């Protein structure tokens, strides 16, 4: 079954069962319900929380370097992992881990990653947040076919290769927390759910000069909900071809919260400052993250960065809202807690098993800490003026009459762009939604101008590549298109919405 057939089947099924009425009433959506999605419960006994030490993804070493670039190799393969204590989980992995190995790049120095596909399905790799030439951005039909498979599985395949592909990332961008994941058309949700996600960190001189926590106190945290079948495998409501079934098209929610691939883990901390790089890698679940207990004398979470890198100055929060694909960097000072305190990171939007995320036990004895949070973090922020915008474009995100998700009432079709911005120009893009949609734009970061004709929200700080847009909301963003011509994507990062057609091309031109 090719992509067009899958869409037709999904649309017919959705129309037959009345998708919007099957668990997601429109009234609930318009009232701003916390979750866009449907819970898929595990079929096996779940472990008790806070029993497993927090794993930290291994940093990938380059296989070679030269004067201008670092070269890496990753094999995508099936690996048996021990995620649940008593059962093995067959995962799709980058190399042999979930999350995949962390790639660390230097701003201005090229990173070249060769991906080999040893999985039984085609794959596509997208560096999320990367400022990347179009041919290396992970366009959803630029497949890496399985090794030895010379068949083209989809009549819309564009630049498919067999076995392996080399992705070239110039890294002409600020220090930031990026991530890489599968982006295959129609099947991203299933592939990411099964394990195809990893961190890619970028450093630069400005960040290096700051006295922020570093080393073992600079920790990436990939938060992702999952469900498990009775045999320990990842449970996902997929049709035979791998795409999501129609009754879960609004989003798949798991009942197990994994952090760096471990269920409700625990980290032993020193009484010192830690930098936590938070990534929501869930398919559809949003989180409201808060520390419990809160420390005496002020907010616990000091935000220093967002999707596009460091903020101009730190901002304190009692809690952080984070939608799928968003990144938020915070500093937490565990010296504000008494020795022996167990500090839970909780999800105020969750219930039952999804109300807990992980725990920090302040039991270390190393009080040495030369870190600090400067009053000024970055002066290297893009300067854009809304008055310089050459046009304003509106993109409407909603469910179409056929049951699939649409942008401007059109389901996704590769090669049919909704916009042709010119390089070097600034535009205002207006996103209008009827449901909850985290909207992601490739190539350049954005600055939020307004929500419903008011100012930006409290979590719209800095430069963003993914904007959490609530039901019945209009958000205006400002962006400037730079450096690379070609076809890029605008889409919802609820992966089930994305897979069932809520994507659109835009083409940058000279």
C-alpha positions in Angstrom: 0.0 0.0 0.0 1.5 3.4 -1.0 1.0 6.7 0.8 -2.0 7.8 -1.4 -3.8 4.5 -0.7 -3.2 4.8 3.1 -4.6 8.3 3.1 -7.7 7.2 1.2 -8.2 4.3 3.6 -7.7 6.5 6.7 -10.0 9.1 5.4 -12.8 6.6 4.6 -12.4 5.0 8.0 -12.4 8.3 9.8 -15.5 9.4 8.0 -17.2 6.1 8.8 -16.6 6.3 12.6 -17.0 10.0 13.1 -13.4 10.7 14.3 -14.0 14.0 16.0 -16.9 12.6 18.0 -15.0 9.4 19.0 -13.4 10.6 22.2 -12.4 14.2 21.3 -15.5 16.4 21.3 -15.1 19.7 19.6 -16.4 21.5 22.6 -13.6 20.0 24.8 -11.0 21.0 22.2 -12.2 24.6 22.1 -12.1 24.8 25.8 -8.4 24.1 25.7 -8.1 20.5 26.9 -4.6 19.5 28.1 -4.2 16.6 25.8 -4.8 16.2 22.0 -4.8 12.5 21.8 -6.1 9.1 23.0 -4.5 7.0 25.8 -3.1 3.6 24.7 -2.7 1.5 27.9 0.2 -0.9 28.4 -0.6 -4.6 28.5 2.1 -5.6 31.0 2.9 -4.9 34.6 4.6 -1.6 34.9 7.7 -1.0 37.1 7.6 1.1 40.3 8.9 4.6 39.7 12.2 5.9 40.9 14.0 2.5 40.9 16.2 3.0 37.8 19.2 5.4 37.6 18.9 8.0 35.0 20.9 7.0 31.9 22.7 9.8 30.0 23.0 9.2 26.2 26.6 8.4 25.1 28.4 11.1 23.1 29.2 9.9 19.6 32.8 10.1 18.6 33.7 11.2 15.0 35.2 8.4 12.8 37.4 11.1 11.3 38.1 14.8 11.2 39.7 17.3 8.9 40.3 21.0 8.9 36.7 21.9 8.3 34.5 19.0 9.4 33.8 16.2 11.7 32.5 12.9 10.3 30.2 10.5 12.0 28.5 7.2 11.2 25.2 5.8 12.5 23.5 2.5 11.7 19.8 2.3 12.1 19.0 -1.2 13.3 16.7 -3.3 15.5 18.1 -3.7 19.0 16.8 -5.6 22.1 16.8 -3.1 25.0 16.1 -3.6 28.7 13.6 -0.8 29.3 11.3 -2.7 31.6 13.1 -4.7 34.3 11.7 -8.2 33.4 11.2 -7.9 29.6 13.2 -7.1 26.5 11.9 -4.4 24.2 12.7 -4.7 20.4 13.4 -1.1 19.4 14.4 0.7 16.3 17.6 2.4 17.3 20.3 4.8 16.1 23.4 2.5 16.6 22.2 0.4 19.5 20.5 2.8 22.0 17.4 4.8 22.7 17.8 7.7 22.7 20.4 7.5 20.0 24.0 8.7 20.7 24.4 12.4 21.3 26.2 14.3 18.5 28.1 17.5 19.7 28.9 20.1 17.1 30.8 23.4 17.0 29.1 26.4 15.5 30.6 27.2 12.1 32.2 23.8 11.8 30.6 21.2 9.4 29.1 18.0 10.8 28.7 15.2 8.3 26.7 12.1 9.4 26.5 9.0 7.3 23.3 7.0 8.2 23.1 3.3 7.2 19.7 1.7 7.1 19.7 -1.8 8.5 16.0 -1.7 9.4 13.3 -3.5 7.3 11.7 -0.2 6.3 12.7 3.1 4.5 13.8 5.9 6.8 14.4 9.7 6.6 16.6 11.7 9.0 15.7 15.3 10.0 17.9 17.4 12.2 15.2 19.3 14.1 16.3 22.9 14.7 19.1 22.6 12.2 19.8 25.5 9.7 20.3 23.0 6.9 20.5 23.0 3.1 17.3 21.5 1.6 18.9 18.3 0.2 20.1 17.4 3.7 17.1 18.6 5.7 15.2 15.3 5.7 12.4 15.9 3.2 9.8 13.2 3.9 10.1 11.3 0.6 14.0 11.5 0.4 14.1 7.8 1.6 17.1 5.8 2.7 15.8 2.4 1.4 16.8 -0.8 3.4 20.1 -2.2 2.5 19.7 -4.4 -0.6 16.2 -3.2 -1.4 16.2 -1.5 -4.8 12.4 -1.2 -5.0 10.8 2.2 -4.7 8.0 1.7 -2.1 6.1 4.9 -2.9 5.2 6.6 -6.1 6.0 10.0 -4.6 9.7 9.1 -3.7 11.9 12.0 -4.7 15.7 11.5 -4.1 15.7 8.0 -2.6 19.0 6.1 -2.1 19.6 2.5 -1.1 21.5 1.5 2.0 23.0 4.8 3.2 22.9 8.6 2.9 25.3 11.3 4.0 23.8 14.3 5.7 25.9 17.5 5.6 25.2 20.1 8.3 27.1 23.4 8.0 26.1 24.3 11.6 26.1 28.1 10.8 23.9 28.7 13.8 24.0 29.6 17.5 24.6 27.2 20.3 21.4 25.3 21.0 19.8 22.0 21.9 18.8 20.2 18.7 17.6 16.7 18.1 17.4 14.3 15.2 14.6 11.9 14.4 12.9 10.0 11.7 10.8 12.0 9.2 9.5 9.4 6.8 6.2 10.5 5.2 3.2 8.9 6.8 5.2 6.9 9.3 7.1 9.4 11.6 4.9 8.6 14.6 5.5 4.9 14.5 9.2 5.3 13.9 9.9 7.8 16.6 7.7 5.8 19.0 9.8 2.7 18.3 13.0 4.6 19.2 14.4 6.8 16.3 15.3 9.9 18.2 18.5 11.4 19.6 20.1 14.7 20.8 22.4 16.9 18.7 24.0 19.7 20.7 25.7 22.8 19.3 28.2 24.9 21.2 29.7 28.3 20.4 32.2 30.8 21.9 29.5 33.0 23.5 28.0 30.0 25.4 31.5 28.8 26.4 32.3 32.2 28.0 29.4 31.9 30.4 29.8 30.3 33.9 26.9 27.9 33.4 27.0 24.4 34.8 29.0 22.0 32.6 30.4 18.6 32.4 28.3 16.0 34.4 26.1 18.8 35.6 24.9 19.6 32.1 22.3 16.9 31.4 20.0 16.4 28.3 16.7 15.0 29.3 14.5 13.4 26.6 11.0 13.0 27.9 8.7 10.6 26.0 5.6 8.7 26.9 5.3 5.1 25.6 3.1 2.0 26.0 4.2 -1.6 26.2 2.6 -4.8 24.9 2.5 -8.0 27.0 5.8 -9.2 25.6 7.6 -5.9 26.4 7.6 -4.5 22.9 6.5 -1.0 22.2 2.7 -1.0 21.7 1.5 1.3 18.9 -1.9 1.3 17.1 -0.5 0.8 13.6 -2.1 -0.6 10.5 -0.3 -3.3 8.6 1.8 -0.8 6.6 3.0 1.0 9.8 0.9 4.2 9.8 -1.4 5.0 12.7 -5.0 3.5 12.8 -7.8 6.0 12.2 -9.1 5.9 15.8 -5.8 7.3 17.0 -5.3 9.9 14.4 -5.7 12.7 17.0 -2.5 11.5 18.7 -1.2 8.5 20.7 -0.6 8.9 24.4 1.3 6.4 26.4 1.0 5.5 30.1 4.7 5.2 30.8 6.9 8.3 31.0 10.5 7.6 29.9 13.4 10.0 30.5 16.4 9.1 28.4 14.7 5.8 27.7 14.2 4.8 31.3 10.8 4.7 33.1 10.5 7.3 35.9 14.3 7.3 36.6 16.2 8.8 39.5 19.3 11.0 39.5 21.5 11.5 42.5 22.6 15.1 42.5 25.2 17.2 44.5 24.0 20.3 46.3 24.9 22.4 43.3 23.5 24.0 40.1 22.6 21.7 37.2 21.8 22.6 33.6 18.9 20.5 32.4 18.2 20.4 28.6 14.5 19.5 28.5 13.2 17.9 25.3 9.6 16.8 24.8 10.0 13.9 22.4 6.5 12.5 22.9 4.3 12.0 19.8 1.4 14.0 21.2 1.6 14.5 25.0 2.2 18.0 26.5 3.8 18.4 29.9 3.5 21.0 32.7 6.8 20.3 34.5 7.2 21.4 38.1 9.6 20.4 40.9 7.9 19.0 44.1 8.7 20.2 46.7 9.5 23.7 45.5 12.5 25.2 47.3 12.0 28.0 49.8 12.6 31.5 48.6 11.6 31.7 45.0 11.0 29.8 41.7 12.9 26.6 41.2 13.3 26.6 37.4 15.4 29.3 35.8 15.0 29.2 32.1 18.2 30.1 30.1 17.4 28.8 26.6 14.7 27.7 24.2 14.6 25.9 20.8 16.9 28.4 19.1 19.5 28.8 21.9 20.2 31.1 24.8 17.7 33.7 25.9 18.9 37.3 26.2 18.5 37.0 30.0 17.3 34.4 32.4 13.6 34.0 33.4 12.3 32.3 36.5 9.3 29.9 36.4 7.4 27.9 39.0 6.5 25.5 36.2 7.3 24.9 32.5 4.8 24.0 29.8 6.4 22.1 26.9 4.7 20.7 23.8 6.0 17.9 21.5 9.3 18.8 19.9 9.9 21.9 22.1 13.1 22.3 24.0 13.6 24.4 27.2 16.9 24.8 29.0 16.8 25.5 32.7 19.2 25.7 35.6 18.1 24.2 38.9 20.1 24.9 42.1 19.9 21.8 44.3 21.8 23.5 47.1 18.5 25.2 48.0 17.3 21.8 49.3 18.4 20.1 52.5 20.7 17.1 52.1 18.6 14.0 51.5 15.6 15.7 50.0 13.9 13.7 47.2 12.7 16.2 44.6 10.2 14.9 42.1 9.8 16.3 38.6 6.0 16.1 38.1 3.7 16.6 35.2 0.7 18.8 36.3 -1.1 17.9 33.1 -0.8 14.2 33.7 -2.8 11.7 35.8 -2.2 8.3 37.4 1.1 7.1 36.0 1.8 10.1 33.8 1.7 12.6 36.7 5.3 11.5 37.6 8.3 12.1 35.4 11.5 11.5 37.4 13.2 12.2 40.7 16.3 14.0 41.9 17.8 12.8 45.2 20.0 15.5 46.7 22.4 13.0 48.4 25.8 14.0 46.9 28.5 15.5 49.0 30.4 17.6 46.4 29.5 21.2 47.2 32.1 22.7 44.9 30.3 24.8 42.4 31.9 27.7 40.4 28.9 28.1 38.2 26.5 31.1 38.1 23.6 32.4 36.2 24.6 35.7 34.6 22.1 38.6 34.3 22.9 38.7 30.6 23.1 35.5 28.7 23.3 36.4 25.0 23.9 39.4 22.8 24.0 37.3 19.7 20.3 37.3 19.0 18.9 38.0 15.5 17.5 41.5 15.2 14.2 41.5 13.2 11.7 44.3 13.0 8.0 43.5 12.2 7.9 46.7 10.1 10.4 45.1 7.7 8.0 42.2 6.9 7.2 42.1 3.2 4.0 40.1 3.6 1.8 38.3 6.1 0.7 34.8 5.3 -2.1 32.8 7.1 -2.0 29.1 7.7 -5.1 27.4 9.0 -4.6 24.1 10.8 -7.8 22.0 11.1 -9.3 18.7 10.3 -10.7 18.3 6.8 -14.1 17.0 5.8 -12.5 13.7 4.7 -11.2 13.2 8.3 -7.5 13.8 7.6 -5.6 16.8 9.1 -5.0 19.8 6.8 -3.2 23.1 6.4 -5.3 25.7 4.5 -7.8 22.9 3.9 -5.3 20.8 1.9 -3.8 17.5 2.9 -0.1 17.2 2.3 1.1 16.6 -1.2 4.9 16.7 -1.8 5.9 19.3 -4.3 2.9 21.5 -3.8 4.2 24.6 -1.9 1.8 26.9 0.0 4.4 29.7 0.1 7.5 30.9 -1.9 9.4 33.3 0.4 12.4 35.0 -1.0 15.8 34.6 0.6 16.8 37.7 2.6 13.2 38.8 3.3 11.3 38.9 6.5 7.7 37.7 6.7 5.0 37.4 9.3 3.3 34.1 9.4 -0.1 33.7 11.2 -1.0 30.2 12.4 -4.7 29.7 13.2 -5.9 26.4 14.8 -9.1 24.8 16.0 -7.4 22.0 17.9 -4.2 21.9 19.9 -1.2 21.9 17.4 2.5 22.3 18.0 3.6 24.0 14.8 7.1 23.4 13.5 8.8 25.3 10.7 12.0 24.0 9.1 15.1 26.1 8.1 14.9 29.3 10.3 13.8 30.0 13.8 10.9 32.3 14.6 10.0 35.0 17.2 6.5 35.0 18.5 4.8 38.4 18.1 1.3 37.8 19.5 -1.3 35.4 20.6 -4.9 36.4 19.7 -3.7 40.0 19.2 -2.1 40.1 22.6 1.5 39.7 23.6 3.5 36.5 23.5 2.9 33.8 26.1 5.2 33.2 29.1 6.8 30.2 27.4 7.3 31.9 24.0 10.7 33.3 25.0 13.6 33.5 22.7 13.9 32.1 19.2 11.6 29.1 18.5 11.2 26.5 15.8 8.1 24.9 17.3 5.2 26.9 18.6 2.5 25.4 20.9 -0.8 26.7 19.6 -3.9 26.1 21.7 -7.4 25.5 20.4 -9.2 28.5 18.8 -6.0 30.5 18.8 -4.2 32.7 16.3 -0.4 33.1 16.7 1.7 35.5 14.7 5.5 34.9 14.3 8.3 36.8 12.6 11.0 35.0 10.6 13.7 35.8 8.1 14.7 33.3 5.4 18.4 32.9 4.9 21.2 31.0 3.1 19.5 28.1 1.4 17.0 27.7 -1.4 14.8 24.7 -1.9 11.8 22.8 -0.5 11.2 22.9 3.3 8.3 21.9 5.6 5.7 23.5 7.8 3.8 21.0 9.9 2.2 20.0 13.1 4.5 18.1 15.4 1.8 16.0 16.9 3.2 13.1 15.0 -0.1 11.5 14.3 -1.4 14.8 12.9 1.7 15.1 10.8 1.4 11.5 9.5 -2.2 12.0 8.5 -1.5 14.9 6.2 -1.0 18.0 8.4 2.1 19.2 6.5 2.9 21.6 3.8 5.8 22.6 1.6 7.3 26.0 1.3 10.0 26.8 -1.2 12.7 29.4 -0.6 13.8 31.2 -3.8 16.5 33.7 -4.8 
